[in-house]
Amino acid sequence: MNRFSTTTCYSQRDDDVLSFLEGHLKSAQRVLYIGTVGIDTSSLYFATHLAKFANIDFRFIVERRRDSSRTLNEVGARHRSYLEAHIPSGQLEFTDVNIVADDGATIGGRGAARVANQWYSTGYTDIVIDASGMSRGICFPLVKQAIERSAGPNANVHVLMAMSHQPVIKLHSEANDRAEWMHGFQGTMGLDVSADTLKLWIPQLAENSRPQMNTMFQQLSASSPIAEVCPIVPFPSLRPRRGDDLLFEFEALFLGDWESSHLNVIYAHESDPMDVFHSIARMEASRKEVFRAADQLATTILSPNGWRMGSLGMLLAAIELDLPMLYVETIGYTTESTPPDGLNVNLPDHLWHVWLAGVPYETPKDHA
């Protein structure tokens, strides 16, 4: 399978992303774009930019959770209308996906993959997944599925992400009361073959998420102790003290149940997913060398839970290094914000493009 790797990863940021969209996707034979109707206007940016291309089929997933506030429903309806007004109806399709079942089980990733599987029946030369407004439970399985489905026709797979520092709508999330393995990212976890494997946990720290962290820790340590906890925090950051504030917020867990050390902390750039990706890759490589010498088996478990750019880096690491991911799904959102006046889709603060599979990773014929 032609895909990105730790040593060769084709990625771009900011202005280079827009140049790529104009130079490559415009001339591509057939493009499938998969996005979502997000709450922040950043999730509309790439779709708006690409709407002028006639060779793109736009497919949007509408994530359905528990009843949201009137404001969020209004914003979501406004964003959908905006997309309908800017993209020709013949190229546009919306599909609802339930995130959580009636019994509380997380079903969003599996449901999204089932829906997307139908879209692949049409042959595409390029598959674009816009992660800007997608939840992790939807985005991550879709990206892995796209890489797998692209292997046969040797299609190109791209991930786009747009993010602004100051979202217009400030959200309050309601987390599930259970931790679950990300669809497509469980590996052998939970099976007898992994019973004696040392568990090395890398959680992504985020503000006001101690309950989710505790839920994941308790599940991981229920059957056997966690050998090591290495939290990942954003640094450098737009707010320089953010990393320190997070470590202070998690101090009770950090020095208590986690029995961790400040030497275990992973610092990765807040707005650079490739820094997160390479930081995890370096740690995984050094760990493998140590445990191979000691003749022990160890599994690194990732838990994306925080700033969106960092989560993208964790996704790249999970796919490239075949690592399991444990997370707590968000089952609902509320807000105290009021709907903004008008709808302006401005240039976000950060743009990223990662080319995951296809042409850049083909082996030259004279080296095959």
N, C-alpha and C positions, 0 to 999 in steps of 0.2 A: 504494500500500500504506500503510495507516494504521499508523504505528509511532512509537516515541520518536525524539527528535532532540536535537541538542546544546543547543538553546535551550528545548525543552519536554520534560522527562522527568519522568514521574510515578513517584516513588519514596518509600518509607517505611522507617522503621527502628524496631526494638525494640517498644515497646508499641503503636505505631500499626499495626504489621503484624498483631498479633492482633486489633485492632479491625476491620481490613479483612477478615480471614478470616471473622469473625462477620457483618459487615455486607454483604459482597458475595457470597462464595462460597456461603454458606448459602442464599441466595435465588436463585442462578444456576440456570438450567434444567438444564444437563447439563455436568459438569466431568470433564475427563481429567487425572489426576495422574500424572506420570512421575517416578519416583525411582529410587534404587538402594539395594541392601543394603550400606551402608557399614560401616567398622570402628569409627568413632567414634559414640557414642550421639547426637550432634547430628543425624546423618542420619535418626534415627527420630522426631525431635521433631515436625515438621510433619505427618507421616503420622498420628502418634498424636493430634494435635490435631484433624485433619480427619476422623478415623475415625467420628465421631458423625454426620456428614452422609451422608444416604442417596443424594444426587444425584452422588456422586463415584465414578468408576471408577479404581481404583488399579492402576498398572502399574509393576512394579519390574524393573529390569535388574540382573542378577547379572554383574559383570565378572569374566571368567575370564582369569587370567594363568598364568604358570608356577607350579609347585607352591609353595604358601606354607607357612609353618611350621604346626605343629599348633595353636599358640595362635590364629593368625589364622583357620584353618579352623573352630576351635571357636567363636570369637567370631562369625564370619559365620553359622554355623548357629544360634547362639543368637539373633541379631538377626532372622533369617528367622522363627524360631519365634515371636518376640515379635510380629512383624507379623501372622502368621497368627492369633495369639490375640486381637488387638485390631481386626482388620478383617474384616468378614463375607466368607466365602469367595466369595460371588457377585459381590463387587466387586473381588476380588483376583486378580492374575496375576503370575507370575514368569517371566522369560525370560533364558536364558544368552546372553552375547555374548562371543566370544573377542576379546581385545585385540590379540594379535600372532599372525601366521601362522607356520607351521613354518619358513619361510625368513627370518623376522625382520621382515617387512613389517608395518606398523601397519594393522590392518583394523577396529579397534573402532568408529570413528566411522561408517564406511560400513555396518557390520553393524547398529549401533544405529539408524541412519536407516532401514534396510530394515525392521527390526522395527516401528519406530514408524509407518511408512507404513501398515501394516495397521491399526493402532489408529485412525487418522483416518477409516476407512471409516464409523465411527459419527459422526453429527453432534454436535459439542460447541459450546456457547456460550463455554466457557472452557477454556484449556489451561494447566496449571500444571506447570512443570518445577522440581523441587526439586534445586538444585545442591549441596546441603550435603555429600553423600557421593560425588558423581560426579567421575570424572577429567575433565580438560579435554578429552581426545580424544573422550569420549562426550558430555559436556554441551554443548560449543560447537556441534557439528553439529546436535544436537537442537534447540537454541534457534533456530538459523537456519532449520531446516526448519519449526519450528512457526510462525515468522513468515510464511514463504512459504505454508504450507498454510492459514493463517488468513485470508489475503487474500480468497479466494472467499466463504466463508460469513461473513466479517467477525467472526470469533471473537476474543475477548480472549486475549492471551498474557501470562502472568505468570512471573517467575522468583523463586523463594524461596531464601534461604540462611540457614542457622543455623551458628554457629561458637562454639566455646569456646576459651579461651586455653590451657587445660591438658588436652590429650587424655589419656584413660586409658591408651591403648595407644600407645607410642612406636614409630614405624615406621622401618625402614631400607629404602630403595628401591634397586632395581637398574635402571639406565637402559639403554635401547637403545643400540647403538653407531652409530646413524645418526640424522640429523635429517630430518624430513619435514614437508611442508606439511599443515596441519590440513585434514581433509576439509571441503570447502565454503569454504575460506578461502585458496585458492591464487591466485586472480585470474589475471593474465597471467604470473606468475613462472615461469620456465623456458621460456617461449616466445620466439621470435625478436623479437617486438614489444617485449619488455622488455630486450633485450640492451644497449642504450645508456642505459638509465634509471639515474639515480643511486640508490643504495640507502642509505636512512637507517634504521638498526636501533635499535629500542627493546627491549632485553631486560629482563626482570624478575629482579632479583638475589635469590638465596636461598642460605642457608647450605649448604655442602658440595655445591655444584653446578658447580664449575669445569669438570669434564670435559664436562658437558652444554653449558655455554657455549662451550667451545672447539670442540666438535663442530659447533655451529650456526655459529660464526664461520667455521670452515674451509670449510663448505659454501657459505655466502653469498659468501665471497671467492674461491672456486675459479675462477669464470669472469671476474670483474671485481672490482676493489677496492670495499670498503664506504666510501662517502663520509663517513659520520659515525656514531658510536655514542653513544647517549644512554641510559644505564642508568637504570632506575627503582628507587628504594629506599624502604622504608617510613619515613616521618616525617611527623607524630608517630607514636610507637609506644609500646606498653605498656612496653617496655624502651628508654628514651630513646637509648641508644648503639647500638641495633641497626643503624641506617643507617651509622654510622661504622664499625662492626665489619665490615659487608659490604663497604664500599669498601676497607678495609684488606685483607680476604681476597682481593679481586679486584685488588689494586694492580698485580700483575705483568702481568695482562692489560690492565688499564685504561690503564697508562702504556706498555705494550709493544705487542703486536699491535694493540690497539684504537686506539692513538694518540689517545686521548680526552683530555678536559679536565674539571676539576671544574665548569666552567661548563656542561657538557653534562648534568649529573646532574639527573634529575627526582625531586623529593621529593613523595610522595603519602601521604595518611593511611592508616595500616595497617588500620583498621577501617571505612573509608568508600570503597566502590567508586566512588561518584560523583566523589570527588576525583581518583581515577586517570583516570576517564573524561574529565573536563573538562580535566585537565592535558594529556592526549594531544591532545584536540580543539584546545586553544589552540595547542599546538606545531604541529600539522598545518596550521592556518589560517595561521599566520605563515610557515611554510615555503612553502606554496603561493604566497603573495604574493611572496616573494623569488625563487623559481625561475620564476614567471611573468614577472617583470620581466627575468630573465636569459635567457628563452626556453629553459629547460631542463626536462626531464622528470625527476621524482623520485618514488620510491615509498617510503613508510614501512612497514617490516616490524616486526610485533610478535612477541615471544616470551614468552608467559606461562610462568612457571617460578618459583613461589614461593608466597607467602602467598595463601590462597584468596580473600579479599576483593578483593585487588588484581587477581587474575586475572579476576574478574567485571567489574571496571571495564575491563580490556583487551578483554574480549568485547564490551561495549557499544560501545567505540570502533571495534572491527573491523567490527561490523555497520553502525553509523551512517555511518562514513567509508569503508566498503568497502576495508579494509586487509587484506593477506595476513598469515597467521600461520605461523611456523615454530616447531617444538617438537621435543623429544625425549621419546618415550613411556616410561613406566615399565613394565617388563616383569615385574617381580616385587617382592614385599614380604617382609621378614622382621622379626622382633621378638625382643627379649630379655625383653619383659614377660611376665608370667603373666596368664591370664584373670582378670578382676576377680571378686570375690565378689558374686553377684547381678547384676541389671540394673536400673539406675535411669536413667530418661530425664528429666533435670532441665532447667529453663529454661537455654538456652545464654547465653553472654555477649553475643552479638550476633545480631540478627535483621534481615534485609533483605527487602524486597519491591520489585521493579521491574515496573511495568506497561509491557510492550513494545509492544503493539499493541491496537487496538480502540477502545472508546468514548472515552477521553480525547483521542484524536488525530483524531477525525472532524472534518471541515470543516463548520462550521455552514452550513445551507442558504442563509442570506441572504448568505454569503460565497463560495459555491461558484462 
